[in-house]
Amino acid sequence: MVTGQQLSASPAQIKRRRKRLADERAEARLYRKLAQRREGNDREILNALAEAEERHIAHWEQLLGDEAGPVARGGMRLRVLGWLAQWFGSVFILALAQRAENRSPYDVDPDATPAMAADERVHEEVLRGLAARGRAQVSGTFRALVFGANDGLVSNLALILGVSAGGVAAGTVLLTGIAGLLSGALSMAAGEFLSIRSQRELIEASQPNYDTVEVLEHLDVDANELPLVYRARGMDPDEAQAHADDVLARLHRAGRKRAGGKRAGQISRSTALRLLRGGRPGDAVAQDSDDEPDVVGSAGGAALSSFCAFGFGALVPVVPYLFGLAGWTAIAVGVVLASLALMLTGAIGGMLSGGPPLRRGMRQLAIGLAAALVTYGLGLAIGGVVG
């Protein structure tokens, strides 16, 4: 059946509606591909998002009617996301999908309903929540990668430009660049290892002692200092006392169940730590759950990532000299290669954070080149004085 909206639609409107339909179909496929690579709650959430996109698909199909035409492939951005989701399904894809939802045109599209525009905003928040856990898990290593690559690019490019400005031979510049690469990479790796290890030790020192939970059920119900634990962690006196009473009551019941050989009374390490932090005892004792995501990361992994990233970044401006180039030719090629690499690292950081990749890449490029140009100017000045 042809509606009045279909009869009055202009060719431009039909084209726009077809694009919206194709994009919605592509988004639904994207969420289903992501869901296939997930388990449990995450899979259910992503499949629910795909079903929501089906509502939007039905809207555009109804508006288009017979004008819907063959199934289009959707925009290039969504097609690339779909391909990446099929092969990777990582936090990067969730971050990109989050940005895609944020750029929804439904706020200004006269053919889209307010409910559809609201749906897209909610979808963005859902994806933000899914990606948040992944971001937390990779934050330490990712920070080391981006920081290491950027530091290697900027410091070695600045070093090479500064030495070149002093008028030394190409062989000396190459030797200086390689020395800067190795010394910088080793320094970065050692610094990252010590930084992450120290951060982890500080966090562990603030965590409750698991062994304490084993003795809590032996406390005197009427005379104990358990409320002080919760007051020390921020509760007011009345809340701390009520919370402590509830925890002790539940722990005593759990202890009786363990004595009777019932698994339901066993308390996991993560549950015990939540009890001492002041978590909801009813939820904590009733069910076990995984520990919180590792927001610090592995010290060894961060060190290795930092070493490799710095080495890669520092190698880029050295490449022209490795191929025998010298003088302004080597400088120009090195600056171009380093500029491209700076933009790439900035764009990757922007993608993971859900920000605009191009803007983040340009910001990284501007900061890196500014530092290199300052060093080049200092090299010219020092070279003139020494010479």
CORZI-V895948 format. One line per field, one symbol per residue. psi: psi as a letter, one per 30 degrees, with the letter a starting at -180 (. if undefined). A space follows every 50 residues. Layout:
psi: ???
This chain:
psi: kkleeeefkleeeeeeeeeeeeeeeeeeeeeeeeefgllbeeeeeeeeee eefeeeeeeeeeeebffealjlflleeeeeeeeeeefdhafeeeeeeeee efgkgfffjffkleeeeeeeeeeeeeeeeefeeeeeegeeeeeeeeeeee eeeeeeeeeeeeeeffglleeeeeeeeeeeeeeeeeeeeeeeeeeeeeee eeeeffkljefeeffeffkkefjlgefeeeefgflleeeeeeeeeeeeee eeeeeeeefggkfffkkleeeeeeeffgljeeeefekkllllkjfelkee eeeeeeeeeeeeefeeffeeefggllbfeeeeeeeeeeeeeeeeeeeeee eefgljeeeeeeeeeeeeeeeeeeeeeeeeeeeeee.
